[in-house]
């Protein structure tokens, strides 16, 4: 009985923390069904304005186009980033050398440079190659990140090098070893990297806003910004747009959450 009583403060703290974490999501869902006045009044009960909010949102914004371009950017960025960063991380560890360690240190230092400091030179570079206002310009800067390279490098440290040597003796090429042996055993790491990359690409706002000079290729974060840019903001419509923009990222995380935890844990070990 005494042991159970000692656990009560811990359970209370965890309950409060869980409530604080879930409440913003609940408020977002509820606000999407209420009028703008109800949202400003912090109404916590569902309303009957969901259809009206959706009609107003579709009438004022091209939601289907924004969802499509967000999906294209996020999926393409995720696939390319997994390919590039996994090969780089594999190469850093399997073909280990002191020079590669120094290069990895430089990449880690690059993580500390804020994106705002490199955004203007990056824009000038894409402008030189006439890639401004293109989907390719949104995707390209995100397909090779130091964090993902480090994640795959750490995961590669747990991969038995004896298997690689045996495969080489059997005559397999390095590409075959990577695709047929390494890749299937690192599925949880790939899942963790996919979740991280997809969520970052889907929620990316600053760089698409800079490189896409008009709304022809706008993404969901840009659409939400456009809703707030008017003289009068309908917060019911705004919260519905935020809810629609949040659903794909939440769905991807829910599908891959177990593999995500295994991949992060394995990389840390």
N, C-alpha and C positions, 0 to 999 in steps of 0.2 A: 504493500500500500504506500509506504514511504517513497519507494522508487517511482511509482506512478505519479505521486504528487510533485516530485522533483522534475518530472518531464512536462508538467503543465505549462510553466513559463516558456519553454522551448516551443511547444505546440501553439501557444498563443502568438508567439512572435512569428512563426511560420505561417499561421493563418492570416495575420495582418499583412505580412509580406505578399502572400498569394493574392489577397484581396486587392492590395495596391497595384499588383501587376496586371490583374484581370480587369480592373475597373475601367481603364482607358479604352480597352477593346469593347466592353459592354456599353460605355457611353457613346462610342462611335456608332455601334450598331443601332442603338436606340435613337440617337440623333438623326440617323438617316431616315427614320420614319416620322419625324416631327417637323413642324414648321420652323422657320428661322427664329420667330419670336420664342418658341418653346426651347430651342437650343440655347438662345441667349439667357433664358430664364433657368437653365440647367435642369430641365425636366428629365427625370430618371425613368419614366414609364414609356413604353412604346406608344406611338401615335398611329394615325390613319393616313399619313401624308406621303407614304412611300411611293405610290404610283404617281402622284403629282410631282414629287421631287425627281423621279426618274424621267417623266415627260419633259420637265423643264431642263433637265441636264442634257437629254438627247437633242432637244430643240436648240440649245445654245452652244453645244460643243459636239465635235465629231468623236464620240467616245469609241466607236468601233475602230476607227483609224488609229487613234492613240493607243488602244490596247494592242492592235496588230503590230505597230512599230515598236512598242515596248517589248512585246514577245519576241519579235525578230532580233532586236538588239540583245536581249537577255539570253536567248537560246544560242545565238551565234557566238556571243562573247564567252558563254560557259563552255561550249564545245571546243572552241579554239584555245581557250585558256587551259583547259584540261590537257589537251594534246601538247601544247608548247611547254607548259610548266612541269608536266609529269616527265617529259623527255629531258628537260633541263635538270630537274631534281635527281632523276636517275643517273644522268651523266655526271653530275657533281659528286655523287657518292660512289658509283661503280668504277668510274675512271678517276679515282681520287688522286690529287696531287696538291702540293703546297701552293702552287699558283692558283688553283681553283678555290682553295680556302681563302686566299687573299681577295679573289674576285667576289666570293660570297660575302666577305666582309664589306666590300664596296656596295653590293646590292642591299645589304642590311642597313647601311648608312643612308642609302637612298630612300628607305622607308621613312626616315625622320624628316625629309624635306616635304613641307606641305604642298598640296597640289596647286594652291593658289600661286605659289612661287614659280611653277613651271607652266602654268596655263597659257600665259601670253607667248612665250617662245614656242610652245606646242601649237598654238593657233597660227602663228606666223609660218611655221613649217608646213602645216596643212594648207595654208593659203598659197604658199609657194608652189605646191604640187596640185593646186586647184581642186582640193578635196573638201572645201568648206561646203556645208549644207548637204552632206551625204551621210548615209548610214554607215559606210565604211569608216568615216572619220570618228564616229561615235564608238565603234567597236575596237578599232586598232589599238588605242592606248591602254586598253584593259586586258589584252590577251596575254600579257607577260608581266606578272606582279611578283616582287621579291617575296611576299608572304607565301604565295602558293608554291614558289620554287623551294622555299625553306620547308614548307609542309611536306612536299614529296621527298625532299632530301632526307628529312628526319625519318619518314616512313621507310625509305630505302635502306636505312641503317639496320633495320630489323630483318631485311631480306637476306636469306642464306647465300653467301657468295659461292659456296661449294656447288650449288645448283647451276650457277652461271658457268663455272669452270667445266662442269660435266657436260652442259649443253654445248659449250664451245668445242669440247673434245668430240662430241657426236656430230659436229659439222654444222650446227645452227648458226645463222648469221646473228649479228647484234640486234637487228630489227626484229628477227623472229623470236629471239630470247625475250625482248621487251614485250612484244605483242602476245606471245603464246604462253609465257611463264610469269613474267613480272605483273603484267596488267591484270590477269584474273585474280591474283592473290592480293591485290591492293584495292579491291572493290569498295571497302569501307572508306579508305582515304579518298578515292575518287568521289564518293558520295558526299563526304564532308566538304571537299573542295567545290563540288557542284552547288551545294547549298549556299556556301559563302559567296561564290561568284555570281550565282543567279540573283540572289537578294541584292547584292551591291549593284549589279547592272540594272536590275529592274527599278531600283529606287534612285538611281543616279539622276541628278537634276542639274548640277552646275555646268558640267562639261557639255551635255546636249544643248543646254540653254545658250551656251556661248557659240558652239560650232554650227548649230542649226539656226540659221539667221531668219527663218520664217517658220510659220506653223504648219507647213506642208508635211513635215515629218515629226510632228510633236509627239512626245511620249506622255504617259499618264502623269508623272510629276509636273511636266510643263503644262498639261491641261489643268491640273489643280491650281497651279500658279496663275493661269489665265482667269480662272473663276474668281480668284481673290483680287485680280487687278481692276475690277470694275468699281464704279462709284458706290454701288450698293451691293453688298455680298449676301446672297441667300445661303445661310449657314446650313440649312437642311439639305440643299443641293450639294453644297461643298462637302458635307460629311458623307453623303452618299457616294460622291466621287472618290473620297478617301477610302471608303469601304471597298469599292470596286477595285481600286488600285492595290489594296492590301491583300485581296483574296488569292491571287496567283502565288505570291511569295509565301503566304501561310500554307497553301496547299502543298507546295514543293517541300517546305520544312516538315510538315506532318507526314508526308510520304517517306521522307528520307531521315527522319529524326533518329531512329535507332542506329542506322549506319553512320549518321553524322557523329553521334556520341562515340561510337567505336573508332571511327577514323581519327577524331581529335585525340582520343586517349592513346591510340596506337602511335600517332605521330609524336606525342609528348614522351612516351616511353622510349 
